[in-house]
Amino acid sequence: MTGPTTTVAAPPEQAPGGRSARSRVDLVFRARELSLVIALVLLIGATGAVNPNFLSGQGIEDILLNTAILALLAVGQSVVVITRNLDLSVGSVVGLVAFVTADVLASGWGLVPGVVFGVAIGAACGLLNGLLVSFCRVPALVVTLGTLYVIQGVDHYIAHGRQINAVDLPPALLSLGNGSVLGVPYLPLITLVCMLLIGYYLRSYPSGREFYAIGSSPEAARLAGVPVRRRVLTAYLVSGCLAGLAGVLWLARFGTVIGDSANGWELIVISAVVVGGVAITGGVGSVYGAALGALLLTTIGSALVVLRVNPFWQQAITGALLLLAISVDRVLAMRVARLLRNRSRHG
Amino acid sequence: MAAPPTLALANVSKSFGAVRALRDVSIELFAGETHGLAGENGAGKSTLVKTLAGVHRPDSGQVLLGGEPVDFAGPADAQQAGVAVIYQEPTLFPDLSVAENIFMGRQPRRGLGRIDRKSMHARTRELFGRLGVALDPEQPSRGLSIADQQLVEIAKAISRDARVLIMDEPTAALSGHEVTRLFSVAEALREQGCALLFISHRLDEIFTLCQRVTTLRDGAWIASEPVDGLTHDDLIRRMVGREVATLFPKEEAAVGEVALKVERLTREGVFTDVSFEVRRGEIVALAGLVGAGRSEVARAVFGIDRWDAGSVTVDGATLPAGSPTAAMNAGLALVPEDRRQQGLVMDLSIERNIGLTGLRELRRGPTISRRAERDRARDWALRLQLKFARLADGVGVLSGGNQQKVVLAKWLATEPSVLIVDEPTRGIDVGTKAEVHRLLSELAGQGIAVLMISSELPEVLGMADRVLVMHEGRLAAEIPRAEATEESVMSAATGRAA
């Protein structure tokens, strides 16, 4: 494909301003992860100064444990949101999985079959969502709002007001919730591994990039031959599996479950995703950002407790942070647009 | 030719609901040949392209690949078979980098099936080198001009090593230099044995590039014939089935007082120190290469973008910066460049779209009167000879030319004193184009001041009383009608004028 007529005299070298303008653009995009880290450091520093207990080993371990489940859900959710979809059912899935897994474990199943069972239930819920959204072309908001209530209903039906306690559960499961390796608890480690695997897949594999392509422009993705429905289905499957795993971890952490664990969590998860820089309109963001968002929201919650602030403020602050995140995105987007504009003139 | 055609349609029909987009159409694309496709908007060209590309499945008839019938289940199948398409509207992923846009689904791999970004960027640079484009492979495609987006599309298509390359109006947004580049690449691909299908409303281009041409009219096949020996008029006659004046020259109109006065208008980094006047009864063309800042001036004058310095006066009243509402109230109307994105609400009906600019006048009491809305739409549809089935139909079903008429109707209904039209005939068929020209001329005759942005020189020369030429954000020349020629306008647009 190198015909003589198509050779070009001057290779399109970077204009002198080009490289630096781009790295500035890159910086603006990375600024989200960076600003989350800075916010975290400031928050932890300030709270630690007021109450040194906050920085004790126990305090930090608590934050990590509390973050683990939320971050795991945020990672799954961001895969869905990147494709310009939404999964509102994750809170219900956690509740259902936590209860039915407790049920089978209490009836004598081993730990491994129990975990596999829990993840499989989550996967089944994800499959249902994915099929309805991708093949029946029902908007994601409606589908997952529906499954949120259906799954919750099933959960309540199975639980029937019962409570399953730690004494009924195998010790192996509970040590998963409390144990640690080299001082780091298992739960955040599991989340970390899932996050790294999925983050690496999304960034480095052609099929991973297709999730971004779909969210960025569904029509262009279709014309480019991207298997849109299969990828959207996969996104819901991932979200479902991770919600299933989160359900098992929930059980391991708290030991006691009733019928409506994690009720209402879907909105916190989505907040974490958005605060973490995943565009709600798809195509932009990373699972790392989403996990950082979860860490920040959890840390704020803990800090407010330590600072003896009325819990009411926690929700208000989460909301304010969400608005702040969206405003910052807006400003950054305008900055980038201006950079690109100046660049195409001068570069 | 002994060898079977690389890709062909045999007696293909395709309907969408009641609309018969293609009726018994056949076309044969041979290796080493560039085949032109001509037809008015709505003639079925895009449907034909999408059938070849695997987007649509024919209701009847066959797609033949190398003489064998194939059934493309989707675009991916057609791409596998070596069919690459450059669509009329760029279809890019705004959030992804230019290189990712080009190689989506076919990224170069390294160990463990991972994407090899370095080699992807190098190959993108090499492609841009062949096209003579200086774009950064790593920049996001959001923010690229339409011309640059189109160039990315072209790079994407040629990167596929396609056996068949289909180009649906690739040149609509390109400047002369870029068109030349594209043609030399197309020519090289043809010599290497690629089969090309080329669609353009600029008939000159079909005559330059193609060996054979197929004409469609109203979804039906009219002719497939060698280009040699064919004249422009022959081709136009096949397209419209009647004789038309290709260009409608502007009629003389009494020139009145100054309606629009722009003084030293500047938007940093976009355009600088732009001053001009448009009088009632005049058509003033704003010419220049793509990216010279013409549309940006229009957007600023209308208040969509803010200006940093200067002033805009309409009928003696000074406009505030950045307020389209004030501009509308002062009697300005802007028919934008991109009618699908900016000119129309594609999901709304014809009548709703036309009514949008006059919701206040359409009010009866606190609510909008559906009857007033419909009357207004019907009135303008008749005056502009809009072709439609029902006013309640979505504008999406109309052809490009008729969509443009809806945008015009929407703005003319505001009874503007200054009408700014940005590329009023882009992607519009010859017949409708002449109608739009006649209409603009009539409007000027009624005392409206018309500012027309156009990349088509014949249109500029035929229609304008004066030609303003922009070059890199500045007004480079003002040429009266008598002195305006292709040479004088182009040399000012390319910055060669003194």
Interface residues (C-beta under 8 A of the other chain):
Chain A: M1 T2 G3 P4 T5 T6 T7 V8 P11 P12 E13 Q14 A15 G18 R22 V25 S204 Y205 P206 R209 E210 Y212 A213 G215 S216 S217 E219 A220 A221 R222 L223 A224 G225 V226 P227 A279 G283 V284 V336 A337 R338 L340 R341 N342 R343 S344 R345 H346 G347
Chain B: A53 V55 G74 P75 A76 Q79 V85 Y87 T91 L92 F93 P94 D95 L96 E100 M104 G105 R106 Q107 R109 G113 R114 I115 R125 F128 G129 R130 G132 V133 A134 L135 D136 E138 Q139 P140 R142 G143 L144 S145 D148 I158 D161 S184 V185 E187 A188 L189 E191 Q192 G269 V270 G291 G473
